[in-house]
Amino acid sequence: MSWRFSYVKYDDKSIEIQEAFKKKFEELEALANENLHDGRAKSLFITALEEAYMWTGKAIRDQQIARDSQKEHVAERG
């Protein structure tokens, strides 16, 4: 089975990194909600933030795999 699509449980370092990014993404979302009118542009901005956050998670996951050479399937995900 390819490790590329396997679940990888974040270790403490990865959790710390993700939380730092999450805080910044939430700040950007709040800034947009406070300063941008509802409409297509704002919706696309929020969608782009969501997409960027998703790719951040993938990058953190890949970094953890490289750091720990973790390629095993984690049983708790089934």
Secondary structure, DSSP 8 states (H G I E B T S, - for coil): --GGGS-----HHHHHHHHHHHHHHHHHHHHHHHHS-SSHHHHHHHHHHHHHHHHHHHHHHHHHHHHHT--S--GGG-
